[in-house]
Amino acid sequence: MSGVLVDIGFWVLGVLAVASAVVVFVVDSMARATYALALSFVAVGLALLLLQQNYVGVVTVLMMVMEMAVMAVYMVMYMGMNPALMPMSMVHDKRAALAVSVAAFVVLGAGALLVPWPVRRGVPSPDVTAALGESLMGKQMLVMVVVSPVMVATIVGGIVLASGRTRYDRFGDDLDVRTPRDPERGGVGR
Amino acid sequence: MTLQTVLLVAAALFAVGLCGAISQQVVVMVMMGLEVMVNAVILAAGAMWWFLAPDPTGQVLLLVVLAAMTVEMAMGFAVATLVHRHRGSDMTDSATDLAG
């Protein structure tokens, strides 16, 4: 793709990503906020494709679209209303939040523009996705080895936090109660 | 498209996410703010990789950021479920037990 097309594509995606991120917090319906966030993620994923991150860009798009679908389900569960129809504005200390975020943008933007960035070191491999795979299965294997138990711990932690009644509620702290304390009697062997 | 312009867009995304994460009251909306901030980190890291050192190590860092995002979402939803179960509410203001 020629340089001008890449530039135009990047600016369109960049403006789309930021604008839809703003929409997330100003729109008056949870469902629309979720769709706007999904759009923002898709724009960033496509921008990553422009930066030749084929694998990471596609993974970002796929993962975030699914994640936003899950988020919409949670909203319906917890908000207890039709999220597409109910207007809402639930914010506190909006002025302070705006001031902090503008200050953060100024500091980060100034850093981006004023830091004398070094020149590029090395050239990308012809197939960056294959290079990433070889790296993950070779030199960077430790990263995968560390991320895997973190993911397992997340699954266990998520279930422990989210479950309403566990075996300790049913059989006591030492698991020594013979008849489980269930709200309803019955079931297999009870 | 230069490193500076991509970082500027990422800074704008980060600032928008920060504003949302600080100001929103609903737990799920706070998580949306955090997601936008991590999104900005992904974009900035992708730009750093491409414009400064395009070797596979930088891409591995991006995958780690994506994994962190997944963990944040999963644990956030679990905590939201816990708060909702015990307090019957999905607002951050009803879970201020540890506030100083």
Interface residues (C-beta under 8 A of the other chain):
Chain A: V6 D7 F10 W11 G14 A17 V18 A21 V22 V24 F25 M30 A33 T34 L37 S40 F41 V44 A47 L48 L50 L51 Q52 Q53 Y55 V56 G57 V59 T60 M63 E67 V70 M71 Y74 M75 Y78 M79 M88 M90 V91 H92 D93 K94 A96 A97 L98 V100 S101 V102 A104 F105 L108 G109 G111 A112 L113 W117 P118 R120 R121 G122 V123 P124 S125 V128 A131 L132 E134 S135 L136 K139 Q140 V143 V147 V150 M151 T154 I155 G157 G158 I159 L161 A162 G164
Chain B: M1 L3 Q4 T5 V6 L7 L8 V9 A10 A11 A12 L13 F14 A15 V16 G17 L18 C19 G20 I22 S23 Q24 Q25 V26 V27 V28 M29 M31 M32 G33 E35 V36 N39 I42 L43 G46 A47 W49 W50 F51 L52 A53 P54 D55 P56 T57 Q59 V60 L62 L63 V64 L66 A67 T70 V71 M73 A74 M75 F77 A78 V79 A80 T81 L82 H84 R85 D90 M91 D93
